[in-house]
Amino acid sequence: MSRFSTPTLMLNDGREMPQLGFGTWQIPDRAAPEAVRMAVETGYELVDTASIYENETGVGEALAGREDIFLTTKVWNEDQGYREAREAFERQLGRLGRDSVDLVLIHWPCPAKAQFVETWKALIDLRELGKVASIGVSNFRIEDLERIITETGVKPVLNQIELHPTFQQRELRAFHEERGIATQSWSPLGQGSAMAEGPIARIAEELGQPASSVVLAWHLHHGLAPIPKASSRAHIEANFAALEVQLSEEQVAAIDAMDSAEGRMGADPSTLC
């Protein structure tokens, strides 16, 4: 029997993860407890945070005693390296008020630092120690994934990447599927302008649903794991409503056609750091 009541993805280590999660990027620490509590009350069963978000204390406060919620955090770039990552993660557990978390990710590969393999080895050992149940990465390119798999024999359970209708990362997603690595989408709604007009606005009108629900339903249709961020109850609930939205093949195809090679909004993993 599943630990979760919402749809899940099966990870390559045999564990289940809620497919739709709640992102906390840009939510200040002081506002995090209320936002996370609203998300959990709405029905979210996965909460995503990170060291660099500087809100782990607030997230941990909201989830105190809630071992039923899947909790993800990430090791920041300055903490890369075997010893550094191990020590930084212990501090993260302290801020979260936990002995362990469900998932920890390397936040960026930072190829120029050439430390992500040692950082990955640290995460493998943290998993062996029971400090984290599953381990993964974020913003890794195909060459980065190939390197950590080749050098350690351990595949990440997922890669959390920028992914939205105008930047769909199809080549990277195909590699993930081939290797059994889940794709988690950050900034899954993309730019607001893409939802205000064109196919998404039309589909939202056809279905009588918010544009954000339509976009997130598109992610879910493709087996992706979106983690939208929202601060107001109205937006939190509108995003969660994506679980009830069914898109036709024609509607999915219309959103698929929005892909653009120039659609990246965030940093380029090849040059960050």
N, C-alpha and C positions, 0 to 999 in steps of 0.2 A: 504494500500500500504506500502511495506517495506521501511524502512529508508535506507536500504543498497542495493547495486547492486550485491554483491557477495553472495554465499550461506550462510545461517544463521542457527543457532540452536535456538529453542524456549526454553527459560529458565522457571523454575518452578514458577517464579513470573509474567509470562506473557510477558516478554520482549524478544526481539530478540537480538542475538549476532552473529556477523560474525564468521563463523566457522574457517577460516584460519586467523591467526593473525601474527603480527610482534613482535618478542621478542627483548629486548634491553639489556639483561644480558651481561656484559663485554664490553659494548660500553661506552667509557668514556664520561663524560658530554660534553667535548669540541667537540666530534665527533657526539654526538647524534642528533643535529639539522639537519646536512646534511643527516645522515643515515635515520632518520625518514621521512624527506622530500622526499628522493628517494623512500622509501617504499610507501608513500602515492601517489606519482606520478605514481608508478607502479600499484597501485590499491588496496593496503591493506586498510582495513577499521577498523581494530582493532590494537591498539598499547599497549603493555604490559611493564610496568616498575615496580619499587619497591624502597622503601626507601634505602635499602642496596645497590642498584645498583649505587647510588650517581650520577644519571643522570636525575633526575626529572626536574631540571631546563632546561636542554637542550631539553628534550622531550617536556616540556611545551612550550618552545620557538618555536619549529617546528610546534606545533599544535595550536598556538595562533589564535583564531578566527575560529577554525575548530571544531565546535560542532557536525559536521557530523561524526567525527571519534570516535569510541568506545574506551574509555581510561580506562585502568585498572592499579591500583597500589596496593601495599601490605604494611601492617604494620609489622615492623621488630620485632624480638624476644625480644630485649631489651625494647621495648615499649609496651609489653603485660601488661594487667591489665586494668580495666575500665577507670580510669582517665588518665592513661598514654597513652592508645591507642587513646582516644579522643583528647588529646593535641597533640600527635604526628601527627595525621591525619590532624589537622588544619595546622601544619607546612608544611606537604606535599602539601596541597592545595596551600599554599603560594609559594612553590617552583615551582609548576606546573602552577601557575598563573591562577587558576580556583576557582570558587565558589563551584563546585561540580565535581564529576567524575561519569562514568558509573558503575564502579565496583571496590570494594575494597576487598582484601583478607587478612586473617591472614596467614602470610608467612609460618610458621611452627607451629605445635602444642606445641612443647617443653613440653612434658608430665611431666618432672621432675620439671618444674616451677609451674605446676598446676594452670595456670592463663588463659588458653584459653577460658574457659566458660565466665569469666568476660570480656575478650577481645571481645568475640562474642556478649555479651550484649551491649558493646559499639558500635559495628558496627550496631546492630539493631537500636539503638537510633539515630545514625548518618543517617541511612536511613529514619527514621521517621522525622528527621529535614530537609530532602531534600539535605543533603550534598553528598549523594551517592544514585544512583538509585537502584543498586543491590549489594548484599553482598554474599561473598563466602569464601572458604578456600583453602589452598594449602598444600600439603604433609600430609594431615590428613589420619590416619588409620581408619579402620571400627569402632573400639572402640571409637575413638575420635569423629567421626561423630555421632554415636549413643548417645554419652553423650550430645553434644550440642543440638541435636534435642530433646532429652528427657527433658533436663533441661530448655529449652526456648520455645519449640514448633515451632521453626523457622528452616527450612531446608536451608542450603546453596544452591545457584543456581548452583554452580559448585565446583569441587575439582581439583585444578591444581597439577598434579603429574608427576614424572619422568615416561616416557612411550615411548618406541621405540621398534623396531622389536626384539631385544634381551632381552627385559624386558617389558613384556606386561601387567602385573598386572591384570590378568583376574578375580581373586576373587574380588578385589576392584571394578573393572569396573562393575561386575555383581551386586554388592551392589548398586552402583550408579544408574544403570538402574532400579533396583527394587524400589528405593526411588525417582526417577525423578531428579537426580542430574547429571548435565553434566560433562563429563570428558574432561579436557583440558590437553594437553601433553606438558611438558617442556622437553628440549633436545630431541625433536621428531626424530632427525636424528640419535641419538645414536653415536656410535663410527664410525669413518671414515673407519676403517678396514672392518666393516660389509657391507659397500656399495661398497668396492673396489673389492670384489670377492663374489662368491656364488650366491644365488638366485637373489639378488637385482641387481648385475652387469649384470646377464644374462637377466633379465626382462628389464633393461634399454637399453640393446643392441637390444632386440626384438622390443621395442617400439620406439627406436631412441630418447629417452628422458634422461635427466640427472638423475643420481641415486637419487639425493635428491628429485626430482619431483616424482619418483616412491614411495619412502618411505612416502612422505607426502600424496600422493594419497591413499596409504594404510590406513593411519589415517582417511582420509576423508571417505573412503569406510565404515569404521567401526563406523562412526558417532562421531569420536573423533574431538577435536578442537586443532590442533597443532599450536604452536607459535614459528616457527624457527627464530633464530637470524642470521643476515648476515650484513656485513658492505659494501661490494662492490655491485655496481649496477648489475653486472652479476649474483652474487649469489642471490640477492634479487629477480631478475626477474626469475631465474631458479626455485626458491622455489615457486613463485607465479604461475608458469606454471603448478603446480600440479592440479590446478582447471580444467585443460583441459585434464588430463590424466585419461583414463578409464582402469582399470585392469580387467582381466578375473577372474573367480572364481578360476581357477587353479593357476594363479599368486598370488592371495590373499592367497590361501592355502599354497603356497610355502613360503611366508613371515611369515605367522602364525606359520609355523613349526620351525622358527628360535628362538622362545621363550626359555629363559633359567632362571632357578631359581637363577643363579649366575650372572645375567646380570646387576645388579644395578651398576650405575656409580657414582651417587651422594651420599649424606649423608643418613643415615638410620633415618627416623623420630622417631623411638623408642628411639634413643640415643642422637640425636642432642639437645644441651642445657644441 
